[in-house]
Amino acid sequence: MNDTTKPQVRFITVDNEDEGQRIDNYLLKTLKGVPKSMIYRLLRKGEIRVNKKRTKPEYKLVNEDIIRVAPIRISDNTNEVSTKLSVVANLEKQILFEDDRLIVINKPSGMAVHGGSGLSFGLIEALRALRPDARMLELVHRLDRDTSGCLVVAKKRSALRNLHEQLRNKTVQKFYHALVKGRWSAKLTKVTESLKKNDLKSGERVVIVDNINGKESETRFKVLQHYKDATLVRAFPVTGRTHQIRVHCQVKGHPIACDTKYGHPDFDEHMRNIGLKRLFLHAASIEFTHPFTEQRIKIEAPLEPSLEKCLKTLSKAT
């Protein structure tokens, strides 16, 4: 189907939610699909103006600024999204909570939180395709690509700022479920090894334990169920380091099932033989204070059927 509509001049009025942002960052989020290089070119040529005046990329927006954007046509990249329509449609079913400020979604395993690192399409891009009228959708925090579970997305900048402050103050509680190798001792309730990012020659990034140069890290654990040769544990990361739970499990001799970076080959093969095809790490719940109502809320994400099936296949140990 040919789209014969011509690009139109756009006028955008800034509100107090977006006040203080640099105009280049604001436009990148508002003009979906427009490359960064084009935004800078339009600003330089005066085809994007604020209050009828030319402006520079570092200009910080003020409440009630009027941004005029000249007609622009960009290459139609909707095919990229259309090939992912089933992914986008499936995400609708994974929404656990939504209001005018937040979305909490049960992120599927295998889906990156955003495009990049060779990926052009991630969860945030899919959500923007699902909610095309949302003025803003930004990740409050992240999950590893292979980890499933609760992920919070902000619809307003004030909500994003509020939740980032809660994360800094450690008043957000995130609980994960992980299936690990061997019998985890009920006495092992805390792991505090410091962690350091390490780039390999191949370009792959791994995290290693380094109690001298690494960053302080703490994860608290609780045994949920012992199985033959495996344990289901609940993990509460007090700090939020990259791959923290995965490395803290590995360093104690209990790597997480089907962890391609930090796993145990024999254990992983056994898990694959009983049907597990993904990392068994799931963000089971998140608890925080709602940025507007100030009520404490807890959202829970159910395990996907493949993880439930895996647990039913395992023999419970006493």
N, C-alpha and C positions, 0 to 999 in steps of 0.2 A: 504494500500500500504506500503510495507516494504522499509525503507530507508537503502540501503546497503552502502552508502558513509561513509567512516571513517572520524573522526575528523582530521583536518590538523593543522600543526603549523601555527600560525598567526603572522605576523609582522605588527605593527602599527607605523606609523611615526607621531609624535606629531607636530602640527602646532601652529602658534602663537595665534590662537583662544583658544587653550586649555592650553597654557603655564600658569604656576602658580597654577594649580589644584593639589590637592593631588592625587596620583596614585590610591588609593583605591576608591575614589569617581568617578574618571574618568572611571575606569574599570567597576564599577557598572552600569554606563550609556552605556558603549560601548559594554560590553559582556551581551547583553540582555538575561535575563532568568537564568543567573548564580547567585546562592545564594551568599550573602555577606560572609557567613562562608567559602564557597569554595574559594572565591577570597583571603581571608586571608590565607587559608591553602596553596594555590598555591604560594603565595608570600613567605611564611615561608619556603616552600620546595625548593624554587629557580626555580619553573616551570614557573614563570613569571619573566622576567629579563628586565632591562633597560640598553641598550648599552652593552649587554653581561654580565652584573654584577647583582648579587643579590641586591634586594632593599627592603626597609621597606614600610609599608602602608602609612606612613606620608610623604614619599618623594614627593617633589613638581616638577612637570614636567617642562622641559625646551624645548624650540622650537627645533625641529629636533631630539629629543630623539627617539630612536628606541626601541619599546617595543616588546619583543618576548613572545608569549603566547603558552605554550606547548599544544598538542592536548588534548582537554577535551570533555567528553561526559556528557551531563546533561539529566535529565529525560525530556521526551518530554511532554511539557505542552501546546502544540499547540491546544489540544482539548478544553482547557479553552477558547482560543481565537475563535476557530471555532464555539463554541456554541453562540458566540456573533457576528457572521458574519453580521447578519442583522443590529446590532447596528453600527458596523464599516462601513458598506456600507451606512447607513443613514447619518453618519457624513460627508461623502464626499459632500452630498447635502447641509450641513450646513456651509460649508466654505464660509466666506464672503470676505476674502482677503488673498492672498498668494503670496509671492515672495521668494527669496533665503534667506531671513533673518527672516521672520515672517509668522505666520498663525493667522488670526483672525477668530474665529468660533462662531457660534450661538449655544452655549451649550444648550442641551435639559434639561428640568426640570426632576428631579429624577435621574440624573446621577452625581455621585461624580466626582470631578476633577481628583482624583487619587485613586488607590487602598489603602486599609488600613482600620482600624476600622471595621474589619470583612469583608471588601470588597476586593476581589482579582483583580477586574477589574474596572478601571475608565476611564475617558475621555483621560487622557494622555497615558494610555496603549492602548486604542483603536486607538489613533492617530499614535502611534508607529507601530501598526499592519497595519494601512492604508498607512504609509510612511516608509516602512522597510529600505529604503536606506538612510533615513535622519540620519546623524551622531549624531545629537543632537536635542531633542525636550524637552524643559523645560517650565513650567508654568511661565509667567511673574507676574501674580497675581491670585487670586482665586475667585470663586463664591460658595455660599452655594449650597449644593446638590440639593435643591428644586428650586433654582433660575435659570432662563434661561437667555440667551443673550450673549453679546459680551465678549469673553474671548481671551486673547492674549497669544500665545505660541511662544517662540523664537527658531529659528533654528541655531543660532550662539551665542557663549558666549558673544561676543562683543555687540550684540543686547540686550541680557539679561541684561548685566551690564548697558548699556545706558538707557534702559527703567526703571530699578530699580532706577537709579539716578533721572529720571524724576518723578517717583512716590514719592521719598523722597522730591523732590523740589516742589511737588504739581503742576506740569505743565501738568499732565494727567487729563483730564476731563471725568468723567464717569457719565452718566445720566441714571436713572432707572425710570420705570413706575410701579406704585403700585396702586391697587384698595383697598381702605380702607373703614372701617365702618363709616357711618354717613356723615355729611356735614362738610368738612374741610374748615375752614375760609380762605378766600383769604389773610387775614392779617397775618396769621401764616406762615411766610416765613423762619423762622430759629428755629432749635431746638438744644440746646447746653448742654443737660444733660450729665454728665460724666458717663462712663460705666465701669462695672467690671465683669469679668468672675467668675462664681460661680458653683462649682461642687456639685451636689446633692448626697445624700447617694446612690441613684440608679446607680450612675456613669454618669448620664446624665449631660451635660454641658449646663447651661443657662447663659444669660447675664442679669445683673440687673443694675438699675440706682443707682449710689452711688456717690453723689456730693462731698463726703469727701475723699474717698480712690480710687475712680474710675479714669480712664484715660479721659482726656479732649476729647470731641467729638463734632462734628458739622455737621449737615445735613441741607441743604437749600431745601425748598419746593416751588412748584408752582402748583396751581390748573389747571388741564387740562380740566376736565369736571365734573360737578355735576350730579349725578343720584339720583333717589329716594332711600334714605337710604344708599348711597355709593358715594364715590368721587374717580375719577382717578387723581392721583397726579404725578408730576415729582419730583424725589428726586436727589439731587446732594450731595454726601458725601464728605465734605471737608477733613475729616479724614477717616481712613479706619479701624475702629474697627470691631471685630466680631459681626455679627447680628445687626450692627449699625442702619440701616434703619428700620428694623423690631421693634427694641426696642424703637426707637424714635417715631415711629408711635403709638405704644402701650401706651407709657407714656402720650401722648397727647389725649388719649381716642379714637384713630382711628386705631385699629389694622388692619393689612393687611389680606385680605380675604384668608381663608383656611391655616392660619399659625398654624401648630400643636403645636408650642412652646409658641407663644405669642398671639394667636388669641382669638376671642370671640365666645363661643359655639353657641349661637343663630344665630349670623350673619353668621358664617361658615355653619351652617345647611341650612340656607336660600340660600347661594351661591351654596352649593352642590345640592340643589333642582332644581336650574336652570342650572345645568350641569357642574359647576366648580369642577374639581377633583384635583387641584394642587394649590400651593401657587401662588398668583397673584403678583409676583415680577419679573421684567424683566429688564435686563441690556440693555436698548434700544440703547445706542450709547457710543462710546469711541473716544476720540480725543487726539492725541499725535504727537510729532515730530518724523518723521521716522529716525531711527538710522543711516541710510546711506545717504539718499538723503537730510536729514534735512528739508524736506518739512512737513508742518503741514497737517495731514490727519485725517479725521473723518469717522468712520465706523458705519453704522447703522444696527441693527438687527430687522427684522420685528417680530411682535407678532405672536406666533403660532396660528393656526386656532381656537383652543379651547378657547383661551383668546379673540380673535376677536368675536367669537360667544357669549361669556359671555357678552361682552359690548353691542352687538346688542340686546341681550335679555333684558337688563336693560332699564328702562324708563329714558330718560334724564330729568333733572330738570332745571328750569330756575333760 
